[in-house]
Amino acid sequence: MSESTEPLATPPPVTAAPLHAAASAPAAAPTRNGIALLALLLAVLALIAAGGLFYRDDTQRELSDFRTQSILQDQANALSQLRNMLTDQRADSRNARDQLTARLNELQNRVEAQQQQVTALATADHSDWQLTEAEYLLQLANQRLLLGGDPKTALEQLLSADNIIHDIDDSGLLPARAALAKDIAALK
């Protein structure tokens, strides 16, 4: 019977096994929750990283668009300035051309006037020059005779005038030559 007393004392190991089984069951549940929480945390971090990369790319794209717009605006301004400069240069060129055209017209008018004068002089007969020379010699002879009292020089000038009128060979000048012959005879 002593053996029967001992079996009464052994029941504690039976209770220990269910305690250990109960302790490992709650420990397995937090490990699954920890993994799920860790997976959720990693997924959130991945989403945040993806959002950050998207935000960075979007910001860079906006910055690139802004730079492109700025460059395009600068080029548009430069093009506008060039157009204005070209317009101003065209206006200056037109003004210069108009001034040159006016100056050219003025010069052409002067050339035409001078050509008319040259034509008038060219059409003047050589006899007109000779008559003018003879008239001048007659005036000199008159001055020598009246003012200078030099009949010899006056006679020479009258003879030169007579020779010039004789060389013209114009019958309309015969009365003038007759009057000149009387004056020459009076001085001799």
Secondary structure, 3 states (H helix, E strand, C coil): CHHHHHHHHCCHHHHHHHHHHHHHHHHHHHHHHHHHHHHHHHHHHHHHHHHHHHHHHHHHHHHHHHHHHHHHHHHHHHHHHHHHHHHHHHHHHHHHHHHHHHHHHHHHHHHHHHHHHHHHHHHCCHHHHHHHHHHHHHHHHHHHHHHHCCHHHHHHHHHHHHHHHHHHCCHHHHHHHHHHHHHHHHHC
